Amino acid sequence: MFLNGFDEARSGGLLRGFNEWLVVRKGELCSFGWPALVIEEALPAFEFKGWSNLGLTSDQEREAIDLLLSPARVPSRAG
């Protein structure tokens, strides 16, 4: 992933605290990395089966990217 590579190139400083911020935003403890947290938040009904079987549609990818690039957005959750 481009952002992971860029973060590594910057000695891990670019995304420092981002995963923790997403966990706090989620409101529960979670061991997922930030990419999985973004997908889970953007697509609550999506069943995550691992990175090799991700199979997101282009609309789902766009939704996850929009969420990632719009951190102030409060996700709507069906409750």
C-alpha positions in Angstrom: 0.0 0.0 0.0 1.3 3.4 -0.9 0.6 5.0 2.5 2.5 2.3 4.3 5.5 2.7 2.1 5.4 6.4 2.4 5.1 6.1 6.2 8.2 3.7 6.2 10.1 6.2 4.1 9.4 8.9 6.8 10.7 6.6 9.5 7.2 5.7 10.7 6.3 9.3 11.7 3.6 10.0 9.1 1.0 7.6 10.5 2.1 7.7 14.2 -1.0 7.6 16.3 -3.4 7.1 13.4 -4.2 3.5 14.3 -4.9 4.4 17.9 -7.0 7.3 16.8 -9.2 5.0 14.7 -9.5 2.5 17.6 -10.7 5.4 19.9 -13.1 6.5 17.2 -14.4 3.0 17.0 -15.1 3.0 20.7 -13.8 -0.5 21.5 -10.5 -2.3 21.7 -9.3 -3.8 18.5 -6.1 -5.4 17.2 -6.7 -4.6 13.6 -4.3 -2.4 11.7 -5.4 0.9 10.3 -6.3 -0.4 6.8 -8.7 -3.0 8.2 -10.2 -0.4 10.6 -10.9 2.0 7.7 -12.5 -0.8 5.7 -14.6 -1.9 8.7 -15.7 1.7 9.4 -16.5 2.5 5.8 -18.3 -0.8 5.0 -19.9 -2.1 8.2 -21.7 -4.9 6.4 -18.6 -6.1 4.6 -17.3 -9.5 5.8 -13.5 -9.3 6.0 -11.9 -12.6 4.9 -8.3 -11.5 4.8 -6.2 -9.4 2.4 -5.8 -12.1 -0.3 -9.6 -12.5 -0.6 -10.6 -8.8 -0.2 -12.6 -8.5 -3.4 -13.9 -4.9 -2.9 -15.9 -3.4 -5.7 -14.8 -0.1 -7.1 -17.7 1.6 -5.2 -16.6 0.0 -1.9 -13.0 1.0 -2.6 -14.1 4.6 -3.2 -16.2 4.6 0.1 -13.1 3.4 2.0 -10.8 5.9 0.4 -13.3 8.7 1.0 -13.5 7.8 4.7 -9.7 7.6 4.9 -9.2 11.0 3.3 -12.1 12.6 5.3 -11.2 11.9 9.0 -13.6 14.5 10.3 -16.5 12.6 8.8 -18.6 10.8 11.4 -19.7 7.4 9.9 -23.3 6.4 10.0 -23.9 3.2 11.8 -27.0 1.1 11.4 -27.9 0.3 15.0 
